Amino acid sequence: MTEIFRTTVRDAGSMASAFIADGLFVTFGENAPEALRDYCFIIEMTQTSADLAVGQSFGVDGKLFPITAVGEAAQKNLNGLGHLTVNVDGSSTASLAGAIHILCEDGQPEVQVGSVLTIEQ
């Protein structure tokens, strides 16, 4: 597999991890709005080197999860704002324009400060 995106989690809002148990987590770059910062994982801003697509994998510290849906604004938001909503329900339809969905068969992703997030094709 080839990495098309790689970043590191630099900070985490006080509520960021709580959402994983509810089936999602949110990333944002350093310029995250203050009103949302408590709910986000703050990542280094980097760009994708190819289009996001179903069939790629989303990685958390080397553990890969298949991407099952990609919202039409997900790539633009990720590249421009570092913003991505990652739903861990394996849905084949994106719930939000800025969301991706991943399939988690072996437990939820464990995202934390220092985690490396990748997208691979």
N, CA, C and O atoms as a GROMACS GRO file, in nm:
protein
  484
    1MET      N    1   0.083  -0.119   0.000
    1MET     CA    2   0.000   0.000   0.000
    1MET      C    3   0.088   0.125   0.000
    1MET      O    4   0.199   0.125   0.052
    2THR      N    5   0.034   0.230  -0.060
    2THR     CA    6   0.104   0.357  -0.070
    2THR      C    7   0.031   0.461   0.014
    2THR      O    8  -0.091   0.476   0.004
    3GLU      N    9   0.105   0.533   0.096
    3GLU     CA   10   0.045   0.641   0.176
    3GLU      C   11   0.012   0.759   0.085
    3GLU      O   12   0.095   0.803   0.006
    4ILE      N   13  -0.111   0.809   0.099
    4ILE     CA   14  -0.148   0.932   0.028
    4ILE      C   15  -0.171   1.046   0.126
    4ILE      O   16  -0.194   1.160   0.085
    5PHE      N   17  -0.166   1.015   0.256
    5PHE     CA   18  -0.182   1.116   0.360
    5PHE      C   19  -0.118   1.064   0.487
    5PHE      O   20  -0.131   0.947   0.521
    6ARG      N   21  -0.048   1.154   0.556
    6ARG     CA   22   0.015   1.118   0.684
    6ARG      C   23   0.022   1.242   0.771
    6ARG      O   24   0.065   1.348   0.726
    7THR      N   25  -0.020   1.228   0.896
    7THR     CA   26  -0.014   1.338   0.990
    7THR      C   27   0.005   1.283   1.130
    7THR      O   28  -0.005   1.163   1.154
    8THR      N   29   0.032   1.373   1.222
    8THR     CA   30   0.048   1.336   1.362
    8THR      C   31  -0.049   1.418   1.446
    8THR      O   32  -0.069   1.537   1.421
    9VAL      N   33  -0.110   1.353   1.546
    9VAL     CA   34  -0.200   1.422   1.638
    9VAL      C   35  -0.114   1.501   1.735
    9VAL      O   36  -0.032   1.443   1.806
   10ARG      N   37  -0.132   1.633   1.740
   10ARG     CA   38  -0.053   1.722   1.824
   10ARG      C   39  -0.120   1.757   1.957
   10ARG      O   40  -0.053   1.789   2.054
   11ASP      N   41  -0.253   1.750   1.959
   11ASP     CA   42  -0.326   1.787   2.080
   11ASP      C   43  -0.463   1.720   2.073
   11ASP      O   44  -0.505   1.674   1.966
   12ALA      N   45  -0.530   1.714   2.186
   12ALA     CA   46  -0.664   1.655   2.189
   12ALA      C   47  -0.750   1.735   2.286
   12ALA      O   48  -0.709   1.763   2.398
   13GLY      N   49  -0.869   1.769   2.242
   13GLY     CA   50  -0.964   1.836   2.328
   13GLY      C   51  -1.011   1.742   2.438
   13GLY      O   52  -0.999   1.620   2.425
   14SER      N   53  -1.063   1.798   2.545
   14SER     CA   54  -1.102   1.718   2.661
   14SER      C   55  -1.209   1.614   2.629
   14SER      O   56  -1.220   1.514   2.699
   15MET      N   57  -1.289   1.637   2.526
   15MET     CA   58  -1.397   1.545   2.490
   15MET      C   59  -1.368   1.464   2.364
   15MET      O   60  -1.453   1.386   2.321
   16ALA      N   61  -1.251   1.479   2.304
   16ALA     CA   62  -1.222   1.417   2.175
   16ALA      C   63  -1.232   1.264   2.180
   16ALA      O   64  -1.291   1.203   2.091
   17SER      N   65  -1.176   1.204   2.281
   17SER     CA   66  -1.179   1.057   2.291
   17SER      C   67  -1.316   1.002   2.323
   17SER      O   68  -1.348   0.889   2.285
   18ALA      N   69  -1.399   1.079   2.392
   18ALA     CA   70  -1.531   1.032   2.432
   18ALA      C   71  -1.618   1.000   2.311
   18ALA      O   72  -1.703   0.911   2.318
   19PHE      N   73  -1.598   1.070   2.201
   19PHE     CA   74  -1.678   1.046   2.082
   19PHE      C   75  -1.650   0.910   2.019
   19PHE      O   76  -1.738   0.854   1.953
   20ILE      N   77  -1.529   0.855   2.037
   20ILE     CA   78  -1.496   0.728   1.975
   20ILE      C   79  -1.593   0.619   2.023
   20ILE      O   80  -1.637   0.536   1.943
   21ALA      N   81  -1.625   0.620   2.151
   21ALA     CA   82  -1.721   0.523   2.204
   21ALA      C   83  -1.858   0.541   2.141
   21ALA      O   84  -1.937   0.446   2.135
   22ASP      N   85  -1.888   0.662   2.094
   22ASP     CA   86  -2.016   0.690   2.028
   22ASP      C   87  -2.009   0.667   1.876
   22ASP      O   88  -2.106   0.691   1.805
   23GLY      N   89  -1.893   0.619   1.828
   23GLY     CA   90  -1.883   0.581   1.688
   23GLY      C   91  -1.822   0.682   1.594
   23GLY      O   92  -1.838   0.669   1.472
   24LEU      N   93  -1.752   0.782   1.646
   24LEU     CA   94  -1.686   0.877   1.556
   24LEU      C   95  -1.576   0.953   1.629
   24LEU      O   96  -1.570   0.956   1.752
   25PHE      N   97  -1.490   1.014   1.550
   25PHE     CA   98  -1.396   1.113   1.604
   25PHE      C   99  -1.370   1.218   1.498
   25PHE      O  100  -1.395   1.197   1.379
   26VAL      N  101  -1.320   1.333   1.543
   26VAL     CA  102  -1.306   1.450   1.457
   26VAL      C  103  -1.164   1.501   1.464
   26VAL      O  104  -1.105   1.510   1.572
   27THR      N  105  -1.108   1.535   1.347
   27THR     CA  106  -0.977   1.600   1.343
   27THR      C  107  -0.994   1.743   1.293
   27THR      O  108  -1.090   1.776   1.223
   28PHE      N  109  -0.899   1.826   1.331
   28PHE     CA  110  -0.893   1.964   1.284
   28PHE      C  111  -0.747   2.007   1.290
   28PHE      O  112  -0.670   1.957   1.372
   29GLY      N  113  -0.709   2.099   1.204
   29GLY     CA  114  -0.576   2.158   1.209
   29GLY      C  115  -0.564   2.253   1.327
   29GLY      O  116  -0.658   2.269   1.405
   30GLU      N  117  -0.448   2.316   1.338
   30GLU     CA  118  -0.420   2.408   1.448
   30GLU      C  119  -0.519   2.523   1.459
   30GLU      O  120  -0.536   2.580   1.566
   31ASN      N  121  -0.584   2.559   1.348
   31ASN     CA  122  -0.677   2.671   1.348
   31ASN      C  123  -0.820   2.629   1.378
   31ASN      O  124  -0.914   2.695   1.333
   32ALA      N  125  -0.838   2.522   1.452
   32ALA     CA  126  -0.972   2.476   1.488
   32ALA      C  127  -1.046   2.586   1.562
   32ALA      O  128  -0.988   2.653   1.648
   33PRO      N  129  -1.174   2.605   1.529
   33PRO     CA  130  -1.252   2.706   1.603
   33PRO      C  131  -1.257   2.673   1.752
   33PRO      O  132  -1.271   2.556   1.790
   34GLU      N  133  -1.245   2.773   1.835
   34GLU     CA  134  -1.245   2.752   1.981
   34GLU      C  135  -1.368   2.675   2.028
   34GLU      O  136  -1.359   2.594   2.120
   35ALA      N  137  -1.483   2.700   1.966
   35ALA     CA  138  -1.606   2.633   2.007
   35ALA      C  139  -1.602   2.482   1.982
   35ALA      O  140  -1.676   2.407   2.046
   36LEU      N  141  -1.516   2.438   1.891
   36LEU     CA  142  -1.507   2.295   1.856
   36LEU      C  143  -1.384   2.226   1.913
   36LEU      O  144  -1.378   2.104   1.918
   37ARG      N  145  -1.287   2.303   1.956
   37ARG     CA  146  -1.156   2.250   1.994
   37ARG      C  147  -1.165   2.139   2.100
   37ARG      O  148  -1.088   2.042   2.092
   38ASP      N  149  -1.255   2.149   2.197
   38ASP     CA  150  -1.267   2.047   2.301
   38ASP      C  151  -1.309   1.911   2.247
   38ASP      O  152  -1.290   1.809   2.313
   39TYR      N  153  -1.365   1.909   2.126
   39TYR     CA  154  -1.420   1.786   2.069
   39TYR      C  155  -1.333   1.725   1.960
   39TYR      O  156  -1.371   1.626   1.897
   40CYS      N  157  -1.216   1.785   1.936
   40CYS     CA  158  -1.134   1.746   1.821
   40CYS      C  159  -0.996   1.695   1.861
   40CYS      O  160  -0.943   1.728   1.967
   41PHE      N  161  -0.939   1.614   1.773
   41PHE     CA  162  -0.798   1.582   1.776
   41PHE      C  163  -0.731   1.683   1.682
   41PHE      O  164  -0.768   1.692   1.565
   42ILE      N  165  -0.634   1.757   1.733
   42ILE     CA  166  -0.566   1.860   1.654
   42ILE      C  167  -0.447   1.796   1.584
   42ILE      O  168  -0.360   1.738   1.649
   43ILE      N  169  -0.444   1.808   1.451
   43ILE     CA  170  -0.341   1.742   1.371
   43ILE      C  171  -0.252   1.843   1.300
   43ILE      O  172  -0.289   1.959   1.281
   44GLU      N  173  -0.134   1.796   1.261
   44GLU     CA  174  -0.046   1.874   1.174
   44GLU      C  175  -0.113   1.886   1.038
   44GLU      O  176  -0.171   1.789   0.989
   45MET      N  177  -0.106   2.002   0.978
   45MET     CA  178  -0.164   2.021   0.846
   45MET      C  179  -0.073   1.960   0.740
   45MET      O  180   0.044   1.997   0.727
   46THR      N  181  -0.127   1.867   0.666
   46THR     CA  182  -0.060   1.809   0.550
   46THR      C  183  -0.164   1.791   0.440
   46THR      O  184  -0.284   1.803   0.466
   47GLN      N  185  -0.119   1.764   0.320
   47GLN     CA  186  -0.207   1.749   0.205
   47GLN      C  187  -0.214   1.603   0.159
   47GLN      O  188  -0.118   1.527   0.176
   48THR      N  189  -0.327   1.567   0.101
   48THR     CA  190  -0.338   1.436   0.039
   48THR      C  191  -0.265   1.440  -0.096
   48THR      O  192  -0.260   1.545  -0.161
   49SER      N  193  -0.209   1.328  -0.136
   49SER     CA  194  -0.139   1.323  -0.264
   49SER      C  195  -0.222   1.255  -0.372
   49SER      O  196  -0.178   1.243  -0.486
   50ALA      N  197  -0.343   1.211  -0.337
   50ALA     CA  198  -0.436   1.150  -0.432
   50ALA      C  199  -0.577   1.169  -0.376
   50ALA      O  200  -0.594   1.205  -0.260
   51ASP      N  201  -0.676   1.145  -0.459
   51ASP     CA  202  -0.815   1.160  -0.416
   51ASP      C  203  -0.852   1.053  -0.314
   51ASP      O  204  -0.808   0.939  -0.324
   52LEU      N  205  -0.932   1.091  -0.214
   52LEU     CA  206  -0.985   0.996  -0.117
   52LEU      C  207  -1.090   0.911  -0.186
   52LEU      O  208  -1.169   0.962  -0.266
   53ALA      N  209  -1.092   0.780  -0.155
   53ALA     CA  210  -1.186   0.692  -0.222
   53ALA      C  211  -1.218   0.570  -0.136
   53ALA      O  212  -1.138   0.527  -0.053
   54VAL      N  213  -1.338   0.518  -0.157
   54VAL     CA  214  -1.376   0.390  -0.096
   54VAL      C  215  -1.275   0.285  -0.140
   54VAL      O  216  -1.231   0.284  -0.255
   55GLY      N  217  -1.239   0.196  -0.049
   55GLY     CA  218  -1.142   0.091  -0.079
   55GLY      C  219  -1.003   0.123  -0.028
   55GLY      O  220  -0.919   0.033  -0.016
   56GLN      N  221  -0.977   0.250   0.003
   56GLN     CA  222  -0.851   0.285   0.067
   56GLN      C  223  -0.860   0.247   0.214
   56GLN      O  224  -0.965   0.201   0.259
   57SER      N  225  -0.752   0.267   0.288
   57SER     CA  226  -0.752   0.236   0.431
   57SER      C  227  -0.711   0.358   0.511
   57SER      O  228  -0.624   0.435   0.471
   58PHE      N  229  -0.776   0.374   0.625
   58PHE     CA  230  -0.743   0.478   0.721
   58PHE      C  231  -0.662   0.411   0.831
   58PHE      O  232  -0.708   0.313   0.889
   59GLY      N  233  -0.544   0.464   0.861
   59GLY     CA  234  -0.457   0.403   0.960
   59GLY      C  235  -0.442   0.486   1.086
   59GLY      O  236  -0.433   0.609   1.081
   60VAL      N  237  -0.440   0.418   1.198
   60VAL     CA  238  -0.413   0.480   1.328
   60VAL      C  239  -0.298   0.402   1.389
   60VAL      O  240  -0.315   0.287   1.430
   61ASP      N  241  -0.181   0.464   1.395
   61ASP     CA  242  -0.061   0.402   1.451
   61ASP      C  243  -0.035   0.265   1.388
   61ASP      O  244  -0.001   0.168   1.458
   62GLY      N  245  -0.050   0.258   1.257
   62GLY     CA  246  -0.019   0.136   1.183
   62GLY      C  247  -0.133   0.036   1.171
   62GLY      O  248  -0.124  -0.058   1.092
   63LYS      N  249  -0.239   0.053   1.247
   63LYS     CA  250  -0.355  -0.036   1.235
   63LYS      C  251  -0.447   0.022   1.128
   63LYS      O  252  -0.490   0.137   1.138
   64LEU      N  253  -0.478  -0.059   1.026
   64LEU     CA  254  -0.554  -0.010   0.912
   64LEU      C  255  -0.701  -0.051   0.920
   64LEU      O  256  -0.735  -0.163   0.959
   65PHE      N  257  -0.787   0.043   0.880
   65PHE     CA  258  -0.931   0.023   0.878
   65PHE      C  259  -0.980   0.057   0.737
   65PHE      O  260  -0.950   0.166   0.687
   66PRO      N  261  -1.054  -0.033   0.671
   66PRO     CA  262  -1.103  -0.004   0.536
   66PRO      C  263  -1.199   0.116   0.535
   66PRO      O  264  -1.285   0.129   0.622
   67ILE      N  265  -1.182   0.204   0.435
   67ILE     CA  266  -1.272   0.317   0.415
   67ILE      C  267  -1.390   0.267   0.333
   67ILE      O  268  -1.374   0.214   0.223
   68THR      N  269  -1.512   0.286   0.388
   68THR     CA  270  -1.632   0.234   0.325
   68THR      C  271  -1.719   0.343   0.260
   68THR      O  272  -1.805   0.311   0.178
   69ALA      N  273  -1.697   0.470   0.294
   69ALA     CA  274  -1.770   0.581   0.233
   69ALA      C  275  -1.687   0.708   0.248
   69ALA      O  276  -1.614   0.725   0.346
   70VAL      N  277  -1.700   0.798   0.149
   70VAL     CA  278  -1.628   0.926   0.150
   70VAL      C  279  -1.725   1.036   0.110
   70VAL      O  280  -1.783   1.031   0.002
   71GLY      N  281  -1.745   1.135   0.197
   71GLY     CA  282  -1.830   1.249   0.166
   71GLY      C  283  -1.767   1.338   0.061
   71GLY      O  284  -1.645   1.342   0.046
   72GLU      N  285  -1.852   1.411  -0.012
   72GLU     CA  286  -1.800   1.489  -0.125
   72GLU      C  287  -1.709   1.604  -0.085
   72GLU      O  288  -1.634   1.654  -0.168
   73ALA      N  289  -1.713   1.648   0.041
   73ALA     CA  290  -1.626   1.758   0.086
   73ALA      C  291  -1.512   1.710   0.176
   73ALA      O  292  -1.434   1.791   0.225
   74ALA      N  293  -1.502   1.580   0.198
   74ALA     CA  294  -1.403   1.528   0.293
   74ALA      C  295  -1.260   1.566   0.255
   74ALA      O  296  -1.184   1.613   0.340
   75GLN      N  297  -1.222   1.548   0.130
   75GLN     CA  298  -1.086   1.579   0.090
   75GLN      C  299  -1.058   1.728   0.096
   75GLN      O  300  -0.952   1.769   0.142
   76LYS      N  301  -1.151   1.811   0.050
   76LYS     CA  302  -1.133   1.956   0.054
   76LYS      C  303  -1.116   2.002   0.199
   76LYS      O  304  -1.028   2.083   0.228
   77ASN      N  305  -1.201   1.952   0.290
   77ASN     CA  306  -1.192   1.992   0.430
   77ASN      C  307  -1.062   1.945   0.494
   77ASN      O  308  -1.000   2.018   0.572
   78LEU      N  309  -1.021   1.823   0.461
   78LEU     CA  310  -0.896   1.770   0.518
   78LEU      C  311  -0.776   1.851   0.471
   78LEU      O  312  -0.692   1.890   0.551
   79ASN      N  313  -0.770   1.878   0.342
   79ASN     CA  314  -0.656   1.954   0.287
   79ASN      C  315  -0.657   2.100   0.331
   79ASN      O  316  -0.551   2.158   0.354
   80GLY      N  317  -0.775   2.160   0.341
   80GLY     CA  318  -0.784   2.303   0.372
   80GLY      C  319  -0.785   2.337   0.519
   80GLY      O  320  -0.734   2.441   0.560
   81LEU      N  321  -0.845   2.248   0.600
   81LEU     CA  322  -0.865   2.278   0.742
   81LEU      C  323  -0.809   2.173   0.837
   81LEU      O  324  -0.803   2.194   0.958
   82GLY      N  325  -0.767   2.058   0.782
   82GLY     CA  326  -0.729   1.946   0.868
   82GLY      C  327  -0.852   1.882   0.930
   82GLY      O  328  -0.841   1.801   1.022
   83HIS      N  329  -0.970   1.918   0.878
   83HIS     CA  330  -1.096   1.873   0.937
   83HIS      C  331  -1.148   1.748   0.867
   83HIS      O  332  -1.162   1.744   0.745
   84LEU      N  333  -1.175   1.647   0.948
   84LEU     CA  334  -1.232   1.523   0.898
   84LEU      C  335  -1.314   1.461   1.010
   84LEU      O  336  -1.267   1.452   1.123
   85THR      N  337  -1.435   1.420   0.978
   85THR     CA  338  -1.515   1.342   1.072
   85THR      C  339  -1.501   1.197   1.030
   85THR      O  340  -1.534   1.162   0.917
   86VAL      N  341  -1.452   1.114   1.121
   86VAL     CA  342  -1.431   0.972   1.091
   86VAL      C  343  -1.536   0.893   1.168
   86VAL      O  344  -1.532   0.885   1.291
   87ASN      N  345  -1.630   0.835   1.094
   87ASN     CA  346  -1.734   0.751   1.153
   87ASN      C  347  -1.685   0.606   1.151
   87ASN      O  348  -1.631   0.561   1.050
   88VAL      N  349  -1.703   0.536   1.260
   88VAL     CA  350  -1.648   0.400   1.273
   88VAL      C  351  -1.758   0.294   1.262
   88VAL      O  352  -1.753   0.191   1.330
   89ASP      N  353  -1.857   0.322   1.174
   89ASP     CA  354  -1.971   0.231   1.162
   89ASP      C  355  -1.973   0.146   1.036
   89ASP      O  356  -2.060   0.060   1.021
   90GLY      N  357  -1.877   0.166   0.945
   90GLY     CA  358  -1.870   0.086   0.823
   90GLY      C  359  -1.980   0.113   0.723
   90GLY      O  360  -2.001   0.033   0.632
   91SER      N  361  -2.051   0.225   0.737
   91SER     CA  362  -2.159   0.258   0.645
   91SER      C  363  -2.105   0.276   0.503
   91SER      O  364  -1.992   0.320   0.483
   92SER      N  365  -2.188   0.242   0.405
   92SER     CA  366  -2.148   0.261   0.265
   92SER      C  367  -2.195   0.396   0.210
   92SER      O  368  -2.171   0.428   0.094
   93THR      N  369  -2.262   0.475   0.296
   93THR     CA  370  -2.309   0.609   0.257
   93THR      C  371  -2.257   0.710   0.358
   93THR      O  372  -2.275   0.693   0.479
   94ALA      N  373  -2.193   0.815   0.308
   94ALA     CA  374  -2.140   0.918   0.398
   94ALA      C  375  -2.253   0.993   0.466
   94ALA      O  376  -2.348   1.037   0.400
   95SER      N  377  -2.244   1.009   0.597
   95SER     CA  378  -2.348   1.077   0.675
   95SER      C  379  -2.338   1.228   0.664
   95SER      O  380  -2.438   1.298   0.680
   96LEU      N  381  -2.218   1.279   0.638
   96LEU     CA  382  -2.192   1.422   0.625
   96LEU      C  383  -2.100   1.443   0.505
   96LEU      O  384  -2.023   1.354   0.468
   97ALA      N  385  -2.108   1.561   0.445
   97ALA     CA  386  -2.022   1.591   0.330
   97ALA      C  387  -1.874   1.582   0.365
   97ALA      O  388  -1.792   1.545   0.281
   98GLY      N  389  -1.838   1.617   0.489
   98GLY     CA  390  -1.698   1.618   0.531
   98GLY      C  391  -1.656   1.493   0.607
   98GLY      O  392  -1.558   1.496   0.682
   99ALA      N  393  -1.729   1.383   0.589
   99ALA     CA  394  -1.702   1.262   0.666
   99ALA      C  395  -1.647   1.149   0.579
   99ALA      O  396  -1.671   1.143   0.459
  100ILE      N  397  -1.573   1.060   0.646
  100ILE     CA  398  -1.546   0.929   0.590
  100ILE      C  399  -1.599   0.827   0.689
  100ILE      O  400  -1.618   0.857   0.807
  101HIS      N  401  -1.623   0.708   0.641
  101HIS     CA  402  -1.667   0.598   0.726
  101HIS      C  403  -1.564   0.486   0.714
  101HIS      O  404  -1.515   0.458   0.604
  102ILE      N  405  -1.532   0.424   0.826
  102ILE     CA  406  -1.438   0.313   0.828
  102ILE      C  407  -1.501   0.192   0.894
  102ILE      O  408  -1.592   0.206   0.976
  103LEU      N  409  -1.453   0.075   0.859
  103LEU     CA  410  -1.502  -0.049   0.916
  103LEU      C  411  -1.406  -0.094   1.025
  103LEU      O  412  -1.286  -0.110   1.000
  104CYS      N  413  -1.458  -0.113   1.145
  104CYS     CA  414  -1.376  -0.152   1.260
  104CYS      C  415  -1.424  -0.287   1.312
  104CYS      O  416  -1.518  -0.295   1.390
  105GLU      N  417  -1.360  -0.392   1.267
  105GLU     CA  418  -1.401  -0.526   1.308
  105GLU      C  419  -1.331  -0.572   1.436
  105GLU      O  420  -1.382  -0.657   1.508
  106ASP      N  421  -1.214  -0.515   1.463
  106ASP     CA  422  -1.134  -0.558   1.578
  106ASP      C  423  -1.123  -0.451   1.684
  106ASP      O  424  -1.014  -0.426   1.736
  107GLY      N  425  -1.234  -0.386   1.717
  107GLY     CA  426  -1.230  -0.281   1.818
  107GLY      C  427  -1.213  -0.144   1.757
  107GLY      O  428  -1.176  -0.131   1.640
  108GLN      N  429  -1.240  -0.042   1.836
  108GLN     CA  430  -1.235   0.097   1.791
  108GLN      C  431  -1.090   0.144   1.779
  108GLN      O  432  -1.002   0.092   1.847
  109PRO      N  433  -1.066   0.243   1.693
  109PRO     CA  434  -0.932   0.303   1.686
  109PRO      C  435  -0.898   0.369   1.819
  109PRO      O  436  -0.986   0.423   1.887
  110GLU      N  437  -0.773   0.366   1.855
  110GLU     CA  438  -0.727   0.430   1.978
  110GLU      C  439  -0.642   0.550   1.941
  110GLU      O  440  -0.519   0.540   1.930
  111VAL      N  441  -0.707   0.663   1.921
  111VAL     CA  442  -0.640   0.787   1.881
  111VAL      C  443  -0.602   0.863   2.006
  111VAL      O  444  -0.682   0.875   2.100
  112GLN      N  445  -0.480   0.916   2.007
  112GLN     CA  446  -0.433   0.994   2.121
  112GLN      C  447  -0.325   1.090   2.073
  112GLN      O  448  -0.280   1.082   1.959
  113VAL      N  449  -0.284   1.180   2.160
  113VAL     CA  450  -0.175   1.272   2.125
  113VAL      C  451  -0.052   1.188   2.090
  113VAL      O  452  -0.014   1.098   2.164
  114GLY      N  453   0.009   1.219   1.975
  114GLY     CA  454   0.124   1.144   1.926
  114GLY      C  455   0.087   1.038   1.824
  114GLY      O  456   0.176   0.986   1.757
  115SER      N  457  -0.041   1.005   1.812
  115SER     CA  458  -0.083   0.905   1.712
  115SER      C  459  -0.050   0.953   1.572
  115SER      O  460  -0.058   1.072   1.542
  116VAL      N  461  -0.011   0.859   1.486
  116VAL     CA  462   0.012   0.886   1.345
  116VAL      C  463  -0.110   0.837   1.269
  116VAL      O  464  -0.148   0.721   1.278
  117LEU      N  465  -0.171   0.928   1.193
  117LEU     CA  466  -0.288   0.896   1.113
  117LEU      C  467  -0.246   0.894   0.966
  117LEU      O  468  -0.177   0.984   0.919
  118THR      N  469  -0.289   0.790   0.894
  118THR     CA  470  -0.253   0.778   0.753
  118THR      C  471  -0.378   0.742   0.672
  118THR      O  472  -0.477   0.692   0.725
  119ILE      N  473  -0.370   0.769   0.543
  119ILE     CA  474  -0.464   0.714   0.447
  119ILE      C  475  -0.379   0.646   0.341
  119ILE      O  476  -0.286   0.706   0.286
  120GLU      N  477  -0.411   0.522   0.312
  120GLU     CA  478  -0.330   0.442   0.220
  120GLU      C  479  -0.416   0.384   0.111
  120GLU      O  480  -0.534   0.353   0.131
  121GLN      N  481  -0.353   0.370  -0.008
  121GLN     CA  482  -0.424   0.308  -0.122
  121GLN      C  483  -0.342   0.196  -0.180
  121GLN      O  484  -0.384   0.131  -0.276
   0.00000   0.00000   0.00000
